[in-house]
Amino acid sequence: MTTDEIIDGIVRREGSRFTNDPADHGGPTKFGITLRDLREWRHDPNLRADDVEALEEDEARAIYRARYIEGPGFLAIADDWLRAFIVDAGVLQGPRNAVKFLQRALNVPSDGVLGPVTLAALAGADLAHLRRAVLRERVQHLLACALVDVPPDVVSSTNLKFLRGWMNRVATFY
């Protein structure tokens, strides 16, 4: 699977519509690129929601390539499925968290950096087992995010409203 194919999948899952849901901690978003992402990418802390709304797909793709694939070193993951899954996790939960999912699945120290220890463990891993383990790590993380600060007698939280979408997204990798 090429980098462009991975980005195609992300853009398809994220959609091209501008959103600014007050319950979404990401804030203003288009193509999955948040205001924070765009400010960092353009080195301009003064950008506003309007700038995100005007974002073009080619720039969003460039951001994904640089910040969510090449920057964190995800090209070093040889298995297509695993690379696509980790990139997608990086987009939704941040690249460091995505690496931590992989590291915990590999049973190596989880520092969020795709370094030589992680890559060596990856090279010797049973891919079928690793895929299941990394899926489990990501799902557990999403459940924890959705259920944080939810008292036992309350059935909703800010993140809980997004849980179905998050799980559907992970399910696209089954």
ABEGO torsion letter per residue (X at the ends): XBAAAAAAAAAAAAEABBBBBAABAAEBBBGGBBAAAAAAAAGBAABBAAAAAABBAAAAAAAAAAAAAAAAGAAABABAAAAAAAAAAAAAAEAAAAAAAAAAAAGBBBAGBBBAAAAAAAAABBAAAAAAAAAAAAAAAAAAAAABGBBAABABBAAAAAAAAAAAAAAAAX
